[in-house]
Amino acid sequence: MIHTIFDSKEKTCLYRLRASSRDIDTVILVDNRGKNMMIDLE
């Protein structure tokens, strides 16, 4: 399963995540050192 994460305007694709399970509900993306973004997948 591939999850696509867009910017806040949902126009620019920021990340594509491939997962082997549909049970993923939270992903932490590290953009810069010491700066984390938490994303809930729907």
N, C-alpha and C positions, 0 to 999 in steps of 0.2 A: 504494500500500500504506500502510495506517495502522498505526502502532505505538502501543500504549497502555502507559504506564508507571504502575505502582501503587506505593503505599507498601509498607513492609516486611511488613505484614500482608495485603497484596494485597486491600484493601477499598476504599481511596480512590484514585481516579484523579488522578494528579498532573499528567501531561502527555499530550498526544496529538500524535504526530509524523506528518506525511505525507511519504512518500518516493516518488520516481519509480522507484527501483530496489530490488531485493531484496538487493543486494550490500552494504548497510550493516551493519557489525558493531560500530561504536563511535560513541557520541554523547556530546558534552560539553554538559551543560546548565548554564547560568549562573544560579544562584539569587539571589545577591547579588554586588555588586562584590567581586572578589578571592576569591570562594568558588565553586569549580567542583565539579561532581559528574560522574564518569565512569561511564557505564552501558554494559554489553555487552548487545546485543540478541540474543535467541535466537529 
